[in-house]
Protein backbone atom coordinates (compact mmCIF):
# COMPACT_ATOMS: atom_id res chain seq x y z
CA UNK A 1 0.00 0.00 0.00
CA UNK A 2 1.19 3.46 -0.78
CA UNK A 3 0.22 6.95 0.16
CA UNK A 4 0.70 9.35 -2.71
CA UNK A 5 2.38 12.20 -0.80
CA UNK A 6 4.75 12.62 -3.76
CA UNK A 7 4.90 14.93 -6.79
CA UNK A 8 1.47 14.82 -8.39
CA UNK A 9 1.04 13.21 -11.79
CA UNK A 10 -1.59 14.53 -14.22
CA UNK A 11 -3.80 11.58 -15.16
CA UNK A 12 -6.28 12.21 -17.98
CA UNK A 13 -6.95 8.76 -19.44
CA UNK A 14 -6.83 5.04 -18.58
CA UNK A 15 -3.42 4.86 -20.29
CA UNK A 16 -2.15 7.69 -18.07
CA UNK A 17 -3.40 5.91 -14.96
CA UNK A 18 -1.79 2.62 -15.98
CA UNK A 19 1.48 4.48 -16.61
CA UNK A 20 1.25 6.11 -13.17
CA UNK A 21 0.62 2.94 -11.14
CA UNK A 22 4.25 1.69 -11.08
CA UNK A 23 5.35 5.05 -9.68
CA UNK A 24 2.60 4.98 -7.06
CA UNK A 25 3.68 1.49 -5.94
CA UNK A 26 7.42 1.77 -6.55
CA UNK A 27 7.51 -1.22 -8.94
CA UNK A 28 5.73 -2.63 -11.99
CA UNK A 29 2.95 -4.96 -10.80
CA UNK A 30 2.31 -8.39 -12.31
CA UNK A 31 -0.35 -11.00 -11.45
CA UNK A 32 -1.83 -8.31 -9.23
CA UNK A 33 -4.94 -6.31 -8.54
CA UNK A 34 -4.44 -2.62 -7.77
CA UNK A 35 -6.98 -0.19 -6.40
CA UNK A 36 -6.32 3.51 -6.95
CA UNK A 37 -8.34 5.67 -4.56
CA UNK A 38 -9.41 9.21 -5.40
CA UNK A 39 -10.87 12.09 -3.46
CA UNK A 40 -12.27 15.04 -5.40
CA UNK A 41 -10.61 13.71 -8.57
CA UNK A 42 -7.16 13.53 -6.97
CA UNK A 43 -5.29 10.27 -6.42
CA UNK A 44 -4.71 9.83 -2.69
CA UNK A 45 -3.76 6.17 -2.27
CA UNK A 46 -2.91 2.96 -4.10
CA UNK A 47 -3.23 -0.55 -2.73
CA UNK A 48 -2.03 -3.81 -4.32
CA UNK A 49 -2.59 -7.50 -3.68
CA UNK A 50 -1.75 -10.70 -5.52
CA UNK A 51 -4.51 -12.07 -7.72
CA UNK A 52 -6.42 -14.91 -6.14
CA UNK A 53 -4.87 -18.25 -7.18
CA UNK A 54 -6.72 -20.09 -9.98
CA UNK A 55 -9.74 -21.98 -8.72
CA UNK A 56 -9.90 -20.15 -5.38
CA UNK A 57 -12.41 -17.67 -4.01
CA UNK A 58 -11.30 -14.08 -4.75
CA UNK A 59 -13.58 -12.78 -1.99
CA UNK A 60 -10.90 -12.46 0.74
CA UNK A 61 -8.60 -10.44 -1.56
CA UNK A 62 -11.47 -8.20 -2.61
CA UNK A 63 -12.68 -7.62 0.95
CA UNK A 64 -9.17 -6.82 2.15
CA UNK A 65 -8.58 -4.23 -0.59
CA UNK A 66 -12.00 -2.65 -0.18
CA UNK A 67 -11.45 -2.33 3.57
CA UNK A 68 -8.07 -0.68 3.04
CA UNK A 69 -9.42 1.79 0.49
CA UNK A 70 -12.47 2.45 2.66
CA UNK A 71 -10.21 3.84 5.41
CA UNK A 72 -8.68 6.49 3.16
CA UNK A 73 -11.64 8.85 2.98
CA UNK A 74 -11.89 8.31 -0.77
CA UNK A 75 -15.02 8.99 -2.79
CA UNK A 76 -14.13 6.88 -5.84
CA UNK A 77 -11.68 4.24 -7.03
CA UNK A 78 -10.42 2.54 -10.17
CA UNK A 79 -9.60 -1.17 -10.10
CA UNK A 80 -6.85 -2.57 -12.33
CA UNK A 81 -6.01 -6.24 -12.79
CA UNK A 82 -2.71 -7.33 -14.27
CA UNK A 83 -2.71 -10.70 -16.03
CA UNK A 84 -4.81 -12.95 -18.27
CA UNK A 85 -8.60 -12.63 -18.26
CA UNK A 86 -9.00 -16.12 -16.78
CA UNK A 87 -7.35 -14.89 -13.58
CA UNK A 88 -8.27 -11.21 -13.54
CA UNK A 89 -12.00 -11.21 -14.27
CA UNK A 90 -13.21 -13.05 -11.18
CA UNK A 91 -11.05 -10.93 -8.89
CA UNK A 92 -12.17 -7.64 -10.44
CA UNK A 93 -15.81 -8.70 -10.28
CA UNK A 94 -15.40 -9.43 -6.57
CA UNK A 95 -13.61 -6.12 -5.99
CA UNK A 96 -16.40 -4.20 -7.73
CA UNK A 97 -19.02 -5.88 -5.54
CA UNK A 98 -17.11 -5.03 -2.39
CA UNK A 99 -16.62 -1.39 -3.42
CA UNK A 100 -20.31 -1.10 -4.27
CA UNK A 101 -21.08 -2.55 -0.85
CA UNK A 102 -19.20 0.23 0.97
CA UNK A 103 -20.71 2.93 -1.24
CA UNK A 104 -17.56 3.78 -3.18
CA UNK A 105 -17.99 4.80 -6.82
CA UNK A 106 -16.09 2.59 -9.27
CA UNK A 107 -14.81 4.85 -12.03
CA UNK A 108 -13.43 2.01 -14.12
CA UNK A 109 -12.29 -1.60 -13.94
CA UNK A 110 -9.36 -2.35 -16.25
CA UNK A 111 -7.37 -5.41 -17.21
CA UNK A 112 -3.77 -4.94 -18.37
CA UNK A 113 -1.70 -7.45 -20.32
CA UNK A 114 1.10 -7.15 -22.91
CA UNK A 115 0.81 -3.35 -23.18
CA UNK A 116 -2.92 -3.49 -23.89
CA UNK A 117 -5.81 -2.72 -21.61
CA UNK A 118 -9.49 -3.65 -21.57
CA UNK A 119 -12.31 -1.94 -19.67
CA UNK A 120 -14.97 -4.01 -17.94
CA UNK A 121 -17.29 -0.98 -17.76
CA UNK A 122 -17.00 0.55 -21.23
CA UNK A 123 -19.16 -1.15 -23.87
CA UNK A 124 -18.38 1.22 -26.76
CA UNK A 125 -16.19 -0.66 -29.29
CA UNK A 126 -15.13 2.69 -30.71
CA UNK A 127 -13.05 3.53 -27.63
CA UNK A 128 -12.78 0.09 -26.05
CA UNK A 129 -12.26 -2.44 -28.87
CA UNK A 130 -12.58 -6.18 -28.10
CA UNK A 131 -8.90 -6.73 -28.90
CA UNK A 132 -7.93 -4.17 -26.27
CA UNK A 133 -6.39 -0.72 -26.48
CA UNK A 134 -2.66 -0.54 -27.04
CA UNK A 135 -0.66 1.87 -24.90
CA UNK A 136 3.04 2.69 -24.61
CA UNK A 137 4.03 3.61 -21.05
CA UNK A 138 7.46 4.73 -22.24
CA UNK A 139 5.87 7.44 -24.38
CA UNK A 140 3.50 8.67 -21.66
CA UNK A 141 3.83 12.19 -20.30
CA UNK A 142 3.03 10.69 -16.90
CA UNK A 143 6.15 8.51 -17.10
CA UNK A 144 8.27 11.47 -18.17
CA UNK A 145 6.91 13.63 -15.34
CA UNK A 146 7.50 10.89 -12.76
CA UNK A 147 11.08 10.35 -13.88
CA UNK A 148 11.72 14.10 -13.93
CA UNK A 149 10.39 14.32 -10.36
CA UNK A 150 12.86 11.61 -9.29
CA UNK A 151 10.29 8.85 -8.79
CA UNK A 152 11.43 5.29 -9.44
CA UNK A 153 9.53 2.22 -10.64
CA UNK A 154 11.52 -0.98 -10.26
CA UNK A 155 10.98 -3.84 -12.74
CA UNK A 156 9.01 -5.96 -10.26
CA UNK A 157 8.49 -6.62 -6.57
CA UNK A 158 11.46 -8.99 -6.51
CA UNK A 159 13.71 -6.06 -7.39
CA UNK A 160 12.28 -4.15 -4.43
CA UNK A 161 12.93 -7.11 -2.14
CA UNK A 162 16.52 -7.23 -3.39
CA UNK A 163 17.01 -3.66 -2.16
CA UNK A 164 16.72 -4.86 1.44
CA UNK A 165 18.47 -8.22 1.05
CA UNK A 166 21.41 -8.86 3.39
CA UNK A 167 24.92 -8.40 2.04
CA UNK A 168 26.90 -11.56 1.44
CA UNK A 169 30.49 -12.71 0.84
CA UNK A 170 33.43 -10.70 2.23
CA UNK A 171 31.12 -7.91 3.37
CA UNK A 172 29.21 -10.36 5.56
CA UNK A 173 32.42 -11.80 7.02
CA UNK A 174 33.61 -8.30 7.88
CA UNK A 175 30.31 -7.48 9.60
CA UNK A 176 30.43 -10.71 11.57
CA UNK A 177 33.83 -9.75 12.97
CA UNK A 178 32.71 -6.18 13.64
CA UNK A 179 29.67 -7.44 15.56
CA UNK A 180 31.84 -9.60 17.82
CA UNK A 181 33.91 -6.53 18.61
CA UNK A 182 30.77 -4.44 19.19
CA UNK A 183 29.53 -6.97 21.75
CA UNK A 184 32.87 -6.76 23.56
CA UNK A 185 32.62 -2.95 23.48
CA UNK A 186 29.14 -3.17 24.98
CA UNK A 187 30.45 -5.40 27.76
CA UNK A 188 33.13 -2.82 28.54
CA UNK A 189 30.52 -0.04 28.58
CA UNK A 190 28.19 -1.86 30.94
CA UNK A 191 31.05 -2.95 33.18
CA UNK A 192 32.08 0.66 33.73
CA UNK A 193 28.71 2.17 34.74
CA UNK A 194 27.20 2.53 38.19
CA UNK A 195 24.59 -0.06 39.25
CA UNK A 196 21.73 2.45 39.12
CA UNK A 197 22.61 3.38 35.53
CA UNK A 198 22.84 -0.28 34.63
CA UNK A 199 19.34 -0.89 35.97
CA UNK A 200 17.83 2.17 34.29
CA UNK A 201 19.54 1.47 30.97
CA UNK A 202 20.68 5.10 30.68
CA UNK A 203 24.11 4.09 29.45
CA UNK A 204 22.79 2.11 26.49
CA UNK A 205 20.14 4.71 25.67
CA UNK A 206 22.73 7.48 25.71
CA UNK A 207 25.16 5.46 23.59
CA UNK A 208 22.41 4.66 21.08
CA UNK A 209 21.37 8.31 20.86
CA UNK A 210 24.97 9.34 20.21
CA UNK A 211 25.61 6.58 17.66
CA UNK A 212 22.37 7.36 15.82
CA UNK A 213 23.02 11.09 15.70
CA UNK A 214 26.49 10.50 14.26
CA UNK A 215 25.17 8.01 11.70
CA UNK A 216 22.47 10.42 10.49
CA UNK A 217 25.01 13.22 10.13
CA UNK A 218 27.34 10.99 8.13
CA UNK A 219 24.48 9.97 5.86
CA UNK A 220 23.48 13.61 5.31
CA UNK A 221 27.05 14.33 4.23
CA UNK A 222 26.93 11.41 1.79
CA UNK A 223 29.39 9.35 3.84
CA UNK A 224 29.00 5.63 4.48
CA UNK A 225 29.18 4.26 8.01
CA UNK A 226 32.03 1.89 8.75
CA UNK A 227 31.44 -1.76 9.65
CA UNK A 228 32.23 -0.91 13.27
CA UNK A 229 29.69 1.96 13.25
CA UNK A 230 26.94 -0.27 11.82
CA UNK A 231 27.70 -3.15 14.20
CA UNK A 232 27.78 -0.86 17.24
CA UNK A 233 24.45 0.75 16.38
CA UNK A 234 22.87 -2.63 15.66
CA UNK A 235 24.01 -4.14 18.97
CA UNK A 236 22.77 -1.12 20.94
CA UNK A 237 19.33 -1.31 19.31
CA UNK A 238 18.76 -4.84 20.62
CA UNK A 239 17.97 -3.03 23.90
CA UNK A 240 14.31 -2.04 23.39
CA UNK A 241 14.39 1.31 25.28
CA UNK A 242 17.42 2.32 23.16
CA UNK A 243 15.55 1.29 20.02
CA UNK A 244 12.54 3.33 21.09
CA UNK A 245 14.76 6.35 21.72
CA UNK A 246 15.92 6.15 18.12
CA UNK A 247 12.43 5.34 16.83
CA UNK A 248 11.16 8.69 18.17
CA UNK A 249 13.79 10.41 16.06
CA UNK A 250 13.03 8.57 12.82
CA UNK A 251 10.80 9.93 10.07
CA UNK A 252 10.53 9.66 6.30
CA UNK A 253 13.52 11.88 5.48
CA UNK A 254 15.85 10.69 2.74
CA UNK A 255 18.76 10.32 5.15
CA UNK A 256 16.70 8.08 7.43
CA UNK A 257 15.66 5.84 4.54
CA UNK A 258 19.26 5.61 3.34
CA UNK A 259 20.70 4.99 6.81
CA UNK A 260 18.30 2.23 7.83
CA UNK A 261 18.51 0.52 4.46
CA UNK A 262 22.28 0.37 4.87
CA UNK A 263 22.21 -0.80 8.50
CA UNK A 264 19.49 -3.39 7.79
CA UNK A 265 21.38 -4.88 4.87
CA UNK A 266 24.78 -4.94 6.53
CA UNK A 267 23.82 -5.83 10.09
CA UNK A 268 24.14 -9.39 11.35
CA UNK A 269 20.83 -11.34 11.30
CA UNK A 270 20.56 -11.53 15.09
CA UNK A 271 20.63 -7.71 15.40
CA UNK A 272 18.66 -6.86 12.24
CA UNK A 273 15.10 -6.71 13.62
CA UNK A 274 15.26 -3.16 14.98
CA UNK A 275 17.01 -1.63 11.91
CA UNK A 276 14.53 -3.43 9.63
CA UNK A 277 11.58 -2.03 11.56
CA UNK A 278 13.08 1.46 11.60
CA UNK A 279 13.50 1.22 7.82
CA UNK A 280 9.88 0.09 7.51
CA UNK A 281 8.70 2.99 9.66
CA UNK A 282 10.75 5.54 7.68
CA UNK A 283 9.44 4.09 4.40
CA UNK A 284 5.88 4.15 5.73
CA UNK A 285 6.23 7.80 6.78
CA UNK A 286 7.65 8.60 3.33
CA UNK A 287 4.63 7.02 1.61
CA UNK A 288 6.67 4.05 0.35
CA UNK A 289 4.39 1.31 1.62
CA UNK A 290 5.81 -1.35 -0.68
CA UNK A 291 9.33 -0.81 0.65
CA UNK A 292 8.00 -0.94 4.21
CA UNK A 293 6.23 -4.21 3.43
CA UNK A 294 9.29 -6.02 2.05
CA UNK A 295 11.41 -4.85 4.99
CA UNK A 296 8.84 -6.20 7.44
CA UNK A 297 8.58 -9.49 5.55
CA UNK A 298 12.28 -10.06 6.07
CA UNK A 299 12.11 -9.10 9.77
CA UNK A 300 9.11 -11.32 10.48
CA UNK A 301 10.58 -14.28 8.61
CA UNK A 302 13.31 -14.45 11.25
CA UNK A 303 11.51 -12.82 14.20
CA UNK A 304 7.80 -13.73 13.89
CA UNK A 305 6.97 -12.41 17.38
CA UNK A 306 8.89 -9.11 17.23
CA UNK A 307 6.29 -6.66 18.57
CA UNK A 308 7.37 -3.55 16.63
CA UNK A 309 7.27 -5.49 13.36
CA UNK A 310 3.82 -6.85 14.16
CA UNK A 311 2.56 -3.36 15.00
CA UNK A 312 3.88 -1.81 11.79
CA UNK A 313 2.65 -4.74 9.73
CA UNK A 314 -0.82 -4.22 11.17
CA UNK A 315 -0.72 -0.51 10.29
CA UNK A 316 0.20 -1.35 6.72
CA UNK A 317 -2.47 -4.02 6.37
CA UNK A 318 -5.11 -1.67 7.73
CA UNK A 319 -4.08 1.02 5.28
CA UNK A 320 -3.54 3.69 7.94
CA UNK A 321 -2.49 6.88 6.06
CA UNK A 322 1.03 8.11 6.96
CA UNK A 323 -0.43 11.58 7.56
CA UNK A 324 -2.21 10.14 10.62
CA UNK A 325 1.16 9.50 12.30
CA UNK A 326 2.81 12.89 12.01
CA UNK A 327 3.71 13.07 15.72
CA UNK A 328 3.97 9.33 16.38
CA UNK A 329 5.56 7.60 18.21
CA UNK A 330 6.31 9.36 21.48
CA UNK A 331 7.59 6.69 23.84
CA UNK A 332 10.35 7.85 26.18
CA UNK A 333 10.69 11.64 26.07
CA UNK A 334 8.65 12.95 29.02
CA UNK A 335 9.29 16.54 28.05
CA UNK A 336 7.89 15.92 24.58
CA UNK A 337 4.90 14.21 26.14
CA UNK A 338 4.22 17.24 28.34
CA UNK A 339 4.48 19.56 25.32
CA UNK A 340 2.05 17.39 23.39
CA UNK A 341 -0.45 17.34 26.28
CA UNK A 342 -0.30 21.12 26.60
CA UNK A 343 -1.09 21.56 22.89
CA UNK A 344 -3.74 18.83 22.87
CA UNK A 345 -1.56 16.16 21.27
CA UNK A 346 -3.17 13.28 19.42
N, C-alpha and C positions, 0 to 999 in steps of 0.2 A: 504494500500500500504506500502511496505517496501523496503528501501534500503538494500543492503546486505553488509554494511560495518562492518562485523563481521568475526570471524574466518572462513576461507574458508572450504567448505566441498567437498570432492572428489566425483563427481557424474559420474558414468561410465555406467549406465543402467537406463531404465525407473523405475525399482524398487528403485534404489538409489535416483532418482529425487523425487519420491513420498514420500520416507522416509524423504527427506530434506525439503519438503514444509512446514510442521508444524513448523519447526525451523526458516524458513524464515519469516513466518507470525507471529509466537508467539503462535499459537493455531492450533488445528486440524480442518480443514475445513469440513463442511458438507453442502449439498445442495448448492454448490458453484461452480463457475468457477474461476480458477486461471491461470494467465499468468505468466510464468517465462521467463524473458528477458535475453538474452546473448549477450555478445560482445567478439569476438575473443575466443569463446568457454568457456568464464567465465560467471557465473551467476552474474548479476549486479542489478537485481530488480525483485520483485514479486508483482503482483497486484491481488486482489480478489474482486469478487462481488457475490451477491446472484444470483442463477439461476433465469431466467425469470419465473414468475408464470405460471402454466399450462394454455394453451390456449391463451397466450399473445405473442406479437411479441418480440423475443429476440434481435431485432436490436438495441434498445437503450443501452442495457447492452454491446453488442458486440462493438458498436461504442465508448462507454465510455472507455472500457478497451484498445481498440486499440489506442485511442488517448493518454491515459496515457503511454502506452508502447512506442509509437512513440516518446515521448519527452525524452526518456532515452538514445538516441544514440545507441540503440541496433541494431544488424544486424540479429538476429534470435530470435525465441521464441518457447516455447512449451506450448500448452494449455491443461489444465487438468480439467475435469468436475467430480464433486463428487455427485453421486446419481444414480437413475435408468435411464436406456436408454431413457425412454419416456420423461424425463425432460432434460437430458443432451444433447442428439443428436442435437436437433434444435439449442441450444445455441452454441455448439461447431461449428456447420456448419456456423452459422452467424459470429462467431469470426474468423474462417478461412478466410471467404470472406473479412472481414474488414482488416485483416493482409495482405492478398494478395493485397488489394487495396492500402495500404501504402508502398508496396514493401518490406515487412518484411518476411523473410523465415520462414516457419512453419516446425520445425524439427519433431514434432510429435503432435498428438492430442489424448489424453488418457481419458478414463472413468474409475473411481475408485469406487468400491462398494464391501463391505464385504471382504476386504483384497484380492481382485482380481482386475486386470486391463485389459482393452481392448484397442487396438490401432485402430484408425479410418484410419490410413495411411498404416499400415502393412497388406498385404494380404497373407502372408506366414503362413499357419496353423502350420508349424513346430515350429515357434517361437511365433506366436500369435494365439493360438487355439481359436475356437469359444466359448468355455466355459470360456475363460479368463485365465490369468496367475496369479497363486497364488503368493503372496509375504508376507513376515513376517517383518514388520518394526522394531520389537523388536530385530530381529537378524541382522539387517543391520549394516555394519560398519559406515555408515553415521550417524545413530542414536547414536552409541557409541561415535563417534568423536564429535558430537554436545553436548552430555551430558558432555563429558570430558572437552570441551571448556567452559562449564558453560551456554550453551544456554538452554532455557526452551520452551517447547511446552505445553500449557495448554490444557485441554480436549476439550474445545470448546470456541466459542466467548463469551458465557455467563459467563464463568469463568474469562475471561479477563475483562468483564464489572464489575464483582463483585470486582475486585481489586481496582476499583475507586468508589465503592458505598459508600455513607455516613455512618458514624458510627451511631448506634442507641442505645436506652436504656439509662443506667446511663451515658455512655460516652457522649451522646448527651445532656443530662441535664446539665452535668458539663460544656460543651462547651457553652451552652446557657447562663449560669451564667457568664462565663469568658468573653463572648462577651459584655454583659452589662457593666461589669467593664472596658473593653477595651474602650468602647465608652465614659465612664466617664473620663478615663485617657486622651483620645484624647481631650475632652473638656477642661480639665485642661491645656494640652499642648498649645492649640490654644489661651486660655485665657491669657497665660503668655507671648506671643510673641508680638513684635512690629508690628504696622499696616502694615509697608512695607513688613515684613516677612510673615505676614498673606496673603497679596495679592499675593506675589510671590510663596507661597507654600513651601518656603525653609525649614520651620520647619518640615513639613510632609515628604518631600523628604529626609531630613537628618535622621529623625527617622526611615524611612523605610530602608534606606541604612544600618543603624546601626543594626536594628532588623534582616535584611536579612543576614548580615555578621555573626552575632552571631549564627543564625540558621544553616547556612552552616557549620560553625566550629563545632557546636554540632553534626551535622549529620556525619561529617568526623570522629569524635571521637567515633561514634557508640552510641551517646546519643540521647534520645528522647526529643523533645521540650515539655515543660509543656503546659497545657491548656491555661494559661495566655499568654505564648509566641506565640502560634498559633493564639489565638484570636487577640492579638495586631498586629501581622503581617497582618492578614486578614483585619482588620479594616483600617490599613494604606493603603493597596493596593486598597481600593475603590477609592482613589484619583489617577486619571489616570497618572499625571506626576510622582507620587511615584511608581506606577506600572511599568511605562516605565523605570525608573531608575533601577529597579530590573531586568526587562526584558533584558536590555543590559548586565547584568552580569549572565545570565542564558545560559547554553549550555547543551550538552548531557552527562555530567559527572554523574557518579553513585550517588554522593551525591545530585545532583540537582534532579534527578529522585526520589530518596528516600524522599527528603524534600518535594517536591511539591505533591507527592502522599499522604504523611501524612497530609499536611495542607489542601489539597483538600477534603480529606475524613472527617477530623475532624472539619473543619470550618463550621460555620453556613451557611445555604443556601443563605442568602442575601449578604454574603461576599465571596462566593465561586467562582465567575466568574473569577477573576484574577488568583487565585491559579490554577484553572482548566486549564486555557489557558497557564500558565507557565509550568504546567506539560505536556500539549500537545506539546509545543514548545521544551521542553527538550527531550521528547520521539521522536519527529520528527528529532531533531538533532542527536539523538543516533541511528537512523535508525529503530525505533520501531513505524512504521506508524499505526499499529493496535491499540496500546495503545493510541497514540495521537488521533485516531478517536473516541474511546469510551469515552475519557475524553471530547472531544468537543461535542459529542452527549449529554452528561449530562449537560454541560454548556448551550448549545443552547436550550435544552428543557425548561430551566427556563428563559434564557435571549436570546430570539431569535434575538435581534437586537444588541447584544454586538459586537462591531466592531472588536476587536482583535480575537474573536472566528470566526467571519465570514471570516476574512483575512486568518487565519490558515487553516480553513476548505477549503477555495478555493485553497490554496497551496497543500493540500493533494489531493483534487479531480483532480487537474491538474497534479499530479505526479511530482512536482518539486523535483529534487534530493536534499537531505540534503547538499551535497557537494557544491551546488550553494550558500548556505547561511552561509559560514564560518565566515564572518565578519558582519553578519546581526543579529539584527537591530542595528543601531546607531541613537539614537533619541535625547538625551539630552546633551551628553558630547561634548562640543564645542572643547575641546582640542583633543579628539579622532577624531572628524571630520576634524580638521586641519591636523592631522597626516595622515589620510586616503587620503586627497586631495593631500598632498605633495608626497605620494607614489603612486598616481594614483588609489585610492580606487575605488571599484566597485560601 
